[in-house]
Amino acid sequence: MPNPMQPLIRPPDKSGSSSVLFMVVLRVTFVLGLSAVGWSLASDPGNVSGGLAGQGDLILIGFIGASFVVIALDIFVPRKSLTVISGLFFGLIVGMVIAYGLSLIIDLVAATNVPGALSESQKSLLSALKLAIGVICCYLAVSFVLQTKDDVRFIIPYVEFSKETKGARPLVLDTSVIIDGRIDDIANTKIIESELVIPRFVLLELQTIADSSDKLKRVRGRRGLDMLNKLQSNENVDIRLLEAVPERSAGNAGVDEMLVDLALQLNGKVVTNDYNLNKIAQLRGVSVININDLANALKPVVLPGEPLVVKVIKAGEEAGQGVGYLEDGTMVVAEGGRDRVGETVELTVTSVLQTSAGRMIFGRLDGGPASERRRQKS
């Protein structure tokens, strides 16, 4: 049997290996550059005086050690966010601008209230006061921006190194909606303009289901992988396999929790058939597209009094009732149709009931089987 994962396996990413090589060259250059700064400082007698005289080797070792400390910090913090860096610089700029304005006010107040020239002690006090105000302003500005970066996103020009995609808000696909397969039919209608995002943890869950010892689960998992292959070859939508784990998710978070966190991080919508995930996402303020709700909304409208032809396939729960189904799965309850099981009959619609499970149509049996009446009419 062919491996259903085979079409999803890609050749090694050459761009990833080149970026690793570039980082190695960058770090080596950084160590050499900082070492050169330390050597130039230690080798010039004019730069070292007092207690530092004759300590050139110690200064050079200190600069080399500092370079390795910076690289270690860079390596041990692998998850970096461009939004945090942008917020940091934006906060520093705002803080320094506010501090500069306050320092002008302090100089004006000092010049107005202190007669004559300022003494050295007064100048030192003013400098210390302005420095303290600058540090406070920068801290408050950076803290404010980082805590409210989602609200001021329109102010900060965040840069995204990715191709331009369709739509404004991406659609994050759940495992259930991929296995369901109707998302591919919807994509063929060309109504989807947003990018479809498939996280790596959803793909791993599909692979786990496909490798399950339970036959039913194994069939469902392989169907989901086949649906992914169809979506990837569909030219009507943009598909992106996302490797990253959501920033707000804990290490032991489940797939549903990570999906909601990822949708919040991407400002996207969750596409699912899972009732529980639907409710959790709504409670956390994430927009949800439920394929079942979409299918119910697109079912044909049937009004009381209209004729309806259906095949009765089983007896109903109430006395005299027969049950049939339309092509879209809508249940039809035929009053007086218990004795017509296996026959195609014509009903007159009496009422329509919309429930959370779908739509139910109630009808009254008009007479004999529809096929017999058609023969009588002809």
Phi, psi and omega in degrees: 000133180295147179285120182292344179276348188304315182295340181272351180277127183249157176295162181305142182280106181292328179295326178293317179293324178292325178292324176296316178298320179296321179294322177297313179297320180297318181290320177297317178297322179296316179297315180296319180294315180291327175294322178295322177297316178296321180293319179295325178289321183283331184277346180263112181300335181289341182271340181245126181212167178066231184290342181272356181295132180078008181250034182299318179297321180295322178295317180297316179296323179297318179292320178295318178298321178297323179295320179290326177296317179296318179294321179297318177297322179294323182284319185280358172241076187288329184268108181243153183233127177294330179294323179293317180295317179297317178296324179297311180293319179297318178295320178297318180296314180297317180297318180292324177295316179294319179296321179296318178296319179292325179296324176296321178294319179297316178298320179294318179294318179295318180293332182279323188260344180256114181287145178074191181282150179284140176283169180297322179294321179293321177296320178296320179296317179295319179297316179296321179295316180293323178295317179297317178297320178298315179297317180297315181297317180295318180297312182296321181293315179296316179299318180295316183293318182292327180280342181233029185295332178289333181276333183251024181300330182287345180273318187271125182281079178292140182257132178243119181270071179210163182290154179287127185246166182285150172075167183263324185238123181290158178251117181267119186272136175270163180299319184297321183285334176288316179295323180303317173089346182289344179296330177290321177295321178295321179296326180293339177283353180064026179271341181274118179251350180271163177282137176268121182254126178242105181292156180297325181291333174290319177297321178293323177294320176298319180294322178296318178295320180293334179264009183293153177284341177283127185297317181296316178296321181297320179294318180296318180296318179291326175297319178298319178294322176297320178296322178297319178297320178295319179295321180295328180270000180278120182280354183273352181223158173261127180247135176227122173274114186264123182277329190290150173265138180306142184295326186273356184277140175285168182294330181257023182289148177279174182296318181298316179296319180293326177297315179295317179298320180293320177297321176295318181294322182269356186056046183247192180239146178266130176252119187208167168244358185279121182295317182294316178297324178302313181291319180297316180297320179294322178295330180266009175079022180260132178291139183233137171248111180262120183297326178295317177297321178296319179294320178295323180291335182265000178292146182298144180277127178244126182257148176303137181098345180280148176282151181212132179255128182211153176263125179279122185249343178201167178281149180274178181286324181272161181296132177083357183271144170238154184236134174222176182223141173281175183296331180272007177093000180292130180282136178239123178259118183258114176289126183081015183257010181297325181277000183250023181300130182093354181254153174265119186237163178251130183244161167249120185295129178256324180200161179231129181243124178260119179241174179294335179276349180142200183252137177241135180246131177251135182218161180250133182290129183274333183174224182282185178300147182297325182294322179293319181294324179294323179291322180294321180294325182283000000 
